[in-house]
Amino acid sequence: MFCIIVLWVVFSYSQNEIVFFSDSPNGDELYDSSWGFETAPSELELAGSNDKFPVDPEHPYLGAHSLRLHWTSNSGGDWGIAVASVGWPGHDITEFDSLVYWINGPTTISQVDLPDISVEDLSNHKSTKIWLGDYISEVDEDSTTWQQVKIPLSAFLPGPENCDFTRIKTVFHWQKVTDGEEHIAWLDEIKMIKAGAGNGETPEKPRSPLVKGSDSRIDLKWKRNTEINLEGYYIYRSQSLNGPYTKLNPVFHTVNLYSDFLGENDKTYYYYITAINRDFLESEPSDTVFGSSMALSEDELLTSIQEATFRYFYDYGHPVSGLARERKGSGNTCTSGGSGMGLMTMMVGAERG
């Protein structure tokens, strides 16, 4: 029996953003670095000891979880819920520009029914509240697509509690209108981004795309872009060189590797990749490549599995410690047991060359 010890490595990948929520290291029920309350007759779904933000493993934007904001606002009641970075640290947000996150839901939430938002410092002093409806017209009815919320931090004022913007701990959502209706919103990738993180230009097109056919799938890999404000990549596919091309991923892909699972062999497709930044400016297409899915021999299948395993532990190892991450999307959460497995793949990789 393996005893998996989860290690937290306090490290910022980029000084151009502060991450308040990207994924839950606490399982599929709750996000521990959060706190919420409800006052009857209003209702707010809470997890844990009835004070934590519930997470939704079925509807993430990226990674394994989103936060589930599930409320009913009634006259005479109240609710509020806060989300903090893992470990509840304070952040100096004075050099940052915007609060950004992604929102979705199973049904429409009209603009008038959207909640208020504020920030809170380490002394529990809260800023003035602003209305989410000033920055998004509604949460639309399409539960398969996500909408971006982008709020300038200048909209938050210290207010009567004299909130200290050099020590910000949480982002709060609050009851606004008392419509008596049940609402559900999924929230993900809650961040503050820095002013001037980008230069206003589109990213460079992805370089050196490579394609490799495999059993029931076609794998793509390309050179990683170096822009500091890069969000990710879109992958496009066509049955012919001249198109038309269809975007395969409505949510941007964050790594420079994509596996297009087809479920059948002897299929040939053409592909190109584009890069997208935080301003949602999309690059020119990469060079077009093509590949075919094909049946593999036992030796070829073994090689494919070994290559994929080595790639995960080597390419996706933590950039500071080199340890294996607990899973895709787990951020700085590493696992000692998984790192042991990763060391074994390094030996196989060295032996196979």
C-alpha positions as a Python dict, from the first residue, in 0.01 Angstrom:
ca = {
    (1, 'M'): (0, 0, 0),
    (2, 'F'): (137, 334, -101),
    (3, 'C'): (111, 625, 138),
    (4, 'I'): (71, 936, -74),
    (5, 'I'): (198, 1248, 94),
    (6, 'V'): (77, 1567, -62),
    (7, 'L'): (342, 1835, -60),
    (8, 'W'): (266, 2204, -95),
    (9, 'V'): (529, 2409, -269),
    (10, 'V'): (477, 2780, -226),
    (11, 'F'): (578, 2920, -558),
    (12, 'S'): (436, 3169, -805),
    (13, 'Y'): (465, 3066, -1168),
    (14, 'S'): (431, 3422, -1280),
    (15, 'Q'): (430, 3754, -1102),
    (16, 'N'): (176, 3868, -1359),
    (17, 'E'): (-115, 3693, -1189),
    (18, 'I'): (-253, 3600, -847),
    (19, 'V'): (-453, 3278, -839),
    (20, 'F'): (-744, 3267, -593),
    (21, 'F'): (-894, 2948, -736),
    (22, 'S'): (-787, 2713, -1013),
    (23, 'D'): (-860, 2368, -870),
    (24, 'S'): (-937, 2201, -539),
    (25, 'P'): (-664, 2002, -362),
    (26, 'N'): (-927, 1889, -111),
    (27, 'G'): (-1120, 1636, -321),
    (28, 'D'): (-1451, 1653, -504),
    (29, 'E'): (-1664, 1803, -225),
    (30, 'L'): (-1522, 2138, -119),
    (31, 'Y'): (-1247, 2398, -149),
    (32, 'D'): (-1098, 2443, 196),
    (33, 'S'): (-957, 2796, 151),
    (34, 'S'): (-1305, 2946, 153),
    (35, 'W'): (-1572, 3061, 394),
    (36, 'G'): (-1942, 3127, 355),
    (37, 'F'): (-2260, 3195, 550),
    (38, 'E'): (-2635, 3207, 499),
    (39, 'T'): (-2905, 3390, 693),
    (40, 'A'): (-3260, 3255, 659),
    (41, 'P'): (-3482, 3278, 470),
    (42, 'S'): (-3209, 3310, 205),
    (43, 'E'): (-3028, 2988, 115),
    (44, 'L'): (-2670, 2918, 5),
    (45, 'E'): (-2525, 2574, -64),
    (46, 'L'): (-2230, 2518, 169),
    (47, 'A'): (-2004, 2216, 215),
    (48, 'G'): (-1787, 2077, 494),
    (49, 'S'): (-1896, 2213, 830),
    (50, 'N'): (-2155, 2424, 651),
    (51, 'D'): (-1907, 2702, 578),
    (52, 'K'): (-1706, 2595, 269),
    (53, 'F'): (-1742, 2658, -103),
    (54, 'P'): (-1868, 2339, -274),
    (55, 'V'): (-1680, 2227, -583),
    (56, 'D'): (-1824, 2069, -895),
    (57, 'P'): (-1614, 1794, -1056),
    (58, 'E'): (-1863, 1755, -1341),
    (59, 'H'): (-1836, 2109, -1477),
    (60, 'P'): (-1479, 2247, -1470),
    (61, 'Y'): (-1359, 2511, -1711),
    (62, 'L'): (-1002, 2389, -1666),
    (63, 'G'): (-856, 2119, -1444),
    (64, 'A'): (-1074, 1894, -1229),
    (65, 'H'): (-1314, 2130, -1049),
    (66, 'S'): (-1512, 2450, -1061),
    (67, 'L'): (-1672, 2627, -765),
    (68, 'R'): (-2051, 2588, -741),
    (69, 'L'): (-2230, 2907, -637),
    (70, 'H'): (-2584, 2788, -559),
    (71, 'W'): (-2818, 3038, -396),
    (72, 'T'): (-3172, 3160, -335),
    (73, 'S'): (-3203, 3521, -218),
    (74, 'N'): (-3513, 3608, -14),
    (75, 'S'): (-3625, 3929, 152),
    (76, 'G'): (-3499, 3949, 510),
    (77, 'G'): (-3219, 3699, 448),
    (78, 'D'): (-2858, 3727, 342),
    (79, 'W'): (-2563, 3522, 218),
    (80, 'G'): (-2198, 3566, 129),
    (81, 'I'): (-1910, 3341, 32),
    (82, 'A'): (-1536, 3408, 0),
    (83, 'V'): (-1257, 3232, -185),
    (84, 'A'): (-887, 3266, -99),
    (85, 'S'): (-563, 3138, -244),
    (86, 'V'): (-451, 2806, -97),
    (87, 'G'): (-328, 2872, 258),
    (88, 'W'): (-511, 3204, 298),
    (89, 'P'): (-216, 3436, 214),
    (90, 'G'): (-247, 3810, 171),
    (91, 'H'): (-164, 3969, -164),
    (92, 'D'): (-54, 4317, -261),
    (93, 'I'): (-292, 4387, -550),
    (94, 'T'): (-193, 4751, -603),
    (95, 'E'): (20, 4663, -906),
    (96, 'F'): (-251, 4447, -1060),
    (97, 'D'): (-513, 4554, -1307),
    (98, 'S'): (-816, 4326, -1318),
    (99, 'L'): (-1010, 4051, -1144),
    (100, 'V'): (-1089, 3787, -1405),
    (101, 'Y'): (-1268, 3454, -1393),
    (102, 'W'): (-1492, 3227, -1597),
    (103, 'I'): (-1860, 3167, -1531),
    (104, 'N'): (-2119, 2921, -1659),
    (105, 'G'): (-2436, 2756, -1538),
    (106, 'P'): (-2706, 2503, -1621),
    (107, 'T'): (-2967, 2773, -1694),
    (108, 'T'): (-2981, 3144, -1769),
    (109, 'I'): (-2914, 3390, -1488),
    (110, 'S'): (-3046, 3730, -1593),
    (111, 'Q'): (-2838, 4039, -1536),
    (112, 'V'): (-3062, 4177, -1263),
    (113, 'D'): (-3022, 3857, -1057),
    (114, 'L'): (-2640, 3858, -1051),
    (115, 'P'): (-2468, 3899, -710),
    (116, 'D'): (-2240, 4165, -567),
    (117, 'I'): (-1862, 4124, -532),
    (118, 'S'): (-1601, 4268, -295),
    (119, 'V'): (-1249, 4192, -174),
    (120, 'E'): (-1132, 4148, 186),
    (121, 'D'): (-796, 4198, 356),
    (122, 'L'): (-614, 3995, 621),
    (123, 'S'): (-784, 4195, 898),
    (124, 'N'): (-1127, 4103, 756),
    (125, 'H'): (-1182, 4459, 637),
    (126, 'K'): (-1392, 4458, 323),
    (127, 'S'): (-1390, 4688, 24),
    (128, 'T'): (-1700, 4848, -121),
    (129, 'K'): (-1927, 4608, -307),
    (130, 'I'): (-1969, 4627, -681),
    (131, 'W'): (-2238, 4460, -891),
    (132, 'L'): (-2140, 4174, -1120),
    (133, 'G'): (-2413, 4287, -1359),
    (134, 'D'): (-2205, 4593, -1449),
    (135, 'Y'): (-1950, 4361, -1613),
    (136, 'I'): (-2156, 4080, -1769),
    (137, 'S'): (-2499, 4107, -1927),
    (138, 'E'): (-2618, 3762, -1810),
    (139, 'V'): (-2509, 3404, -1764),
    (140, 'D'): (-2643, 3256, -2086),
    (141, 'E'): (-2839, 2933, -2125),
    (142, 'D'): (-2561, 2747, -2308),
    (143, 'S'): (-2406, 2526, -2041),
    (144, 'T'): (-2138, 2402, -2282),
    (145, 'T'): (-1965, 2739, -2321),
    (146, 'W'): (-1808, 2965, -2060),
    (147, 'Q'): (-1815, 3344, -2034),
    (148, 'Q'): (-1532, 3558, -1905),
    (149, 'V'): (-1583, 3812, -1627),
    (150, 'K'): (-1327, 4093, -1620),
    (151, 'I'): (-1354, 4361, -1351),
    (152, 'P'): (-1105, 4648, -1316),
    (153, 'L'): (-961, 4652, -964),
    (154, 'S'): (-1004, 5029, -964),
    (155, 'A'): (-1378, 4963, -921),
    (156, 'F'): (-1314, 4844, -564),
    (157, 'L'): (-1273, 5122, -306),
    (158, 'P'): (-1141, 5092, 54),
    (159, 'G'): (-1482, 5194, 186),
    (160, 'P'): (-1575, 5261, 550),
    (161, 'E'): (-1375, 4958, 670),
    (162, 'N'): (-1058, 5098, 507),
    (163, 'C'): (-973, 4775, 324),
    (164, 'D'): (-596, 4744, 276),
    (165, 'F'): (-525, 4660, -88),
    (166, 'T'): (-167, 4556, -3),
    (167, 'R'): (-300, 4264, 207),
    (168, 'I'): (-595, 4121, 13),
    (169, 'K'): (-700, 3776, 130),
    (170, 'T'): (-1032, 3687, -36),
    (171, 'V'): (-1277, 3758, -315),
    (172, 'F'): (-1636, 3767, -185),
    (173, 'H'): (-1969, 3711, -363),
    (174, 'W'): (-2274, 3857, -187),
    (175, 'Q'): (-2652, 3853, -204),
    (176, 'K'): (-2789, 4133, -423),
    (177, 'V'): (-3149, 4126, -544),
    (178, 'T'): (-3405, 3921, -347),
    (179, 'D'): (-3592, 3749, -629),
    (180, 'G'): (-3677, 3429, -440),
    (181, 'E'): (-3548, 3214, -726),
    (182, 'E'): (-3289, 2935, -718),
    (183, 'H'): (-2971, 3004, -916),
    (184, 'I'): (-2659, 2797, -991),
    (185, 'A'): (-2336, 2935, -1134),
    (186, 'W'): (-2007, 2755, -1188),
    (187, 'L'): (-1697, 2969, -1129),
    (188, 'D'): (-1344, 2879, -1231),
    (189, 'E'): (-993, 3021, -1280),
    (190, 'I'): (-1042, 3316, -1041),
    (191, 'K'): (-735, 3537, -1080),
    (192, 'M'): (-604, 3890, -1064),
    (193, 'I'): (-386, 3987, -1357),
    (194, 'K'): (-124, 4255, -1375),
    (195, 'A'): (-145, 4575, -1575),
    (196, 'G'): (86, 4570, -1872),
    (197, 'A'): (122, 4191, -1867),
    (198, 'G'): (81, 4197, -2243),
    (199, 'N'): (194, 4436, -2515),
    (200, 'G'): (-140, 4454, -2694),
    (201, 'E'): (-11, 4240, -2980),
    (202, 'T'): (-128, 3901, -3097),
    (203, 'P'): (93, 3609, -2990),
    (204, 'E'): (338, 3445, -3226),
    (205, 'K'): (197, 3152, -3419),
    (206, 'P'): (292, 2813, -3272),
    (207, 'R'): (611, 2676, -3424),
    (208, 'S'): (733, 2334, -3536),
    (209, 'P'): (411, 2134, -3514),
    (210, 'L'): (464, 1759, -3525),
    (211, 'V'): (202, 1489, -3574),
    (212, 'K'): (214, 1119, -3492),
    (213, 'G'): (-52, 861, -3569),
    (214, 'S'): (-140, 602, -3307),
    (215, 'D'): (-410, 348, -3230),
    (216, 'S'): (-749, 521, -3259),
    (217, 'R'): (-590, 864, -3215),
    (218, 'I'): (-358, 1125, -3365),
    (219, 'D'): (-113, 1312, -3139),
    (220, 'L'): (9, 1668, -3197),
    (221, 'K'): (304, 1845, -3035),
    (222, 'W'): (455, 2187, -3102),
    (223, 'K'): (709, 2432, -2961),
    (224, 'R'): (580, 2614, -2654),
    (225, 'N'): (511, 2987, -2693),
    (226, 'T'): (705, 3222, -2465),
    (227, 'E'): (466, 3519, -2428),
    (228, 'I'): (411, 3608, -2062),
    (229, 'N'): (39, 3670, -2117),
    (230, 'L'): (-28, 3348, -2306),
    (231, 'E'): (-351, 3170, -2213),
    (232, 'G'): (-324, 2863, -2432),
    (233, 'Y'): (-394, 2715, -2771),
    (234, 'Y'): (-675, 2623, -3006),
    (235, 'I'): (-650, 2316, -3229),
    (236, 'Y'): (-825, 2303, -3566),
    (237, 'R'): (-896, 1994, -3778),
    (238, 'S'): (-1011, 1921, -4132),
    (239, 'Q'): (-1057, 1619, -4356),
    (240, 'S'): (-875, 1800, -4639),
    (241, 'L'): (-583, 2039, -4670),
    (242, 'N'): (-801, 2324, -4798),
    (243, 'G'): (-1063, 2292, -4525),
    (244, 'P'): (-1303, 2376, -4387),
    (245, 'Y'): (-1134, 2353, -4044),
    (246, 'T'): (-1326, 2300, -3719),
    (247, 'K'): (-1203, 2411, -3376),
    (248, 'L'): (-1170, 2099, -3160),
    (249, 'N'): (-1147, 2265, -2818),
    (250, 'P'): (-1394, 2543, -2722),
    (251, 'V'): (-1186, 2596, -2404),
    (252, 'F'): (-823, 2689, -2471),
    (253, 'H'): (-570, 2408, -2426),
    (254, 'T'): (-292, 2499, -2183),
    (255, 'V'): (-12, 2259, -2285),
    (256, 'N'): (175, 2225, -2614),
    (257, 'L'): (49, 1872, -2670),
    (258, 'Y'): (-290, 1750, -2789),
    (259, 'S'): (-426, 1399, -2842),
    (260, 'D'): (-717, 1378, -3084),
    (261, 'F'): (-901, 1057, -2995),
    (262, 'L'): (-1097, 931, -3296),
    (263, 'G'): (-1206, 589, -3175),
    (264, 'E'): (-1119, 426, -3507),
    (265, 'N'): (-820, 359, -3728),
    (266, 'D'): (-725, 444, -4086),
    (267, 'K'): (-853, 800, -4057),
    (268, 'T'): (-646, 1090, -4194),
    (269, 'Y'): (-688, 1450, -4076),
    (270, 'Y'): (-516, 1785, -4127),
    (271, 'Y'): (-442, 2014, -3833),
    (272, 'Y'): (-316, 2359, -3742),
    (273, 'I'): (-276, 2532, -3405),
    (274, 'T'): (-323, 2891, -3293),
    (275, 'A'): (-212, 3064, -2971),
    (276, 'I'): (-436, 3292, -2766),
    (277, 'N'): (-345, 3546, -2496),
    (278, 'R'): (-527, 3699, -2199),
    (279, 'D'): (-669, 3972, -2421),
    (280, 'F'): (-819, 3691, -2633),
    (281, 'L'): (-612, 3791, -2933),
    (282, 'E'): (-553, 3486, -3150),
    (283, 'S'): (-237, 3422, -3349),
    (284, 'E'): (-199, 3332, -3711),
    (285, 'P'): (-229, 2956, -3777),
    (286, 'S'): (75, 2734, -3743),
    (287, 'D'): (199, 2533, -4036),
    (288, 'T'): (-53, 2266, -4136),
    (289, 'V'): (33, 1903, -4063),
    (290, 'F'): (-151, 1578, -4121),
    (291, 'G'): (-155, 1232, -3973),
    (292, 'S'): (-345, 905, -3970),
    (293, 'S'): (-469, 677, -3695),
    (294, 'M'): (-347, 320, -3729),
    (295, 'A'): (-345, -15, -3557),
    (296, 'L'): (-33, -80, -3349),
    (297, 'S'): (160, -395, -3283),
    (298, 'E'): (216, -500, -2923),
    (299, 'D'): (568, -355, -2926),
    (300, 'E'): (444, -28, -3079),
    (301, 'L'): (166, -5, -2819),
    (302, 'L'): (416, -59, -2536),
    (303, 'T'): (641, 213, -2678),
    (304, 'S'): (344, 451, -2705),
    (305, 'I'): (249, 392, -2341),
    (306, 'Q'): (607, 438, -2222),
    (307, 'E'): (645, 760, -2423),
    (308, 'A'): (322, 903, -2280),
    (309, 'T'): (415, 809, -1922),
    (310, 'F'): (764, 955, -1953),
    (311, 'R'): (622, 1271, -2111),
    (312, 'Y'): (382, 1327, -1820),
    (313, 'F'): (642, 1292, -1547),
    (314, 'Y'): (921, 1474, -1734),
    (315, 'D'): (739, 1756, -1916),
    (316, 'Y'): (475, 1810, -1645),
    (317, 'G'): (703, 1785, -1344),
    (318, 'H'): (698, 2083, -1106),
    (319, 'P'): (928, 2351, -1252),
    (320, 'V'): (1100, 2418, -917),
    (321, 'S'): (1114, 2085, -732),
    (322, 'G'): (1089, 1848, -1028),
    (323, 'L'): (841, 1638, -829),
    (324, 'A'): (539, 1481, -997),
    (325, 'R'): (217, 1676, -972),
    (326, 'E'): (-71, 1495, -809),
    (327, 'R'): (-277, 1509, -1130),
    (328, 'K'): (-338, 1726, -1433),
    (329, 'G'): (-449, 2070, -1318),
    (330, 'S'): (-334, 2029, -956),
    (331, 'G'): (-104, 2332, -976),
    (332, 'N'): (164, 2324, -706),
    (333, 'T'): (29, 2010, -537),
    (334, 'C'): (291, 1736, -569),
    (335, 'T'): (294, 1375, -454),
    (336, 'S'): (590, 1182, -315),
    (337, 'G'): (445, 844, -415),
    (338, 'G'): (379, 964, -767),
    (339, 'S'): (730, 1108, -783),
    (340, 'G'): (865, 760, -709),
    (341, 'M'): (670, 628, -1005),
    (342, 'G'): (808, 917, -1208),
    (343, 'L'): (1164, 817, -1123),
    (344, 'M'): (1093, 471, -1260),
    (345, 'T'): (973, 622, -1589),
    (346, 'M'): (1299, 822, -1608),
    (347, 'M'): (1493, 496, -1596),
    (348, 'V'): (1276, 349, -1872),
    (349, 'G'): (1318, 666, -2078),
    (350, 'A'): (1696, 656, -2039),
    (351, 'E'): (1707, 289, -2135),
    (352, 'R'): (1485, 338, -2439),
    (353, 'G'): (1665, 657, -2546),
}
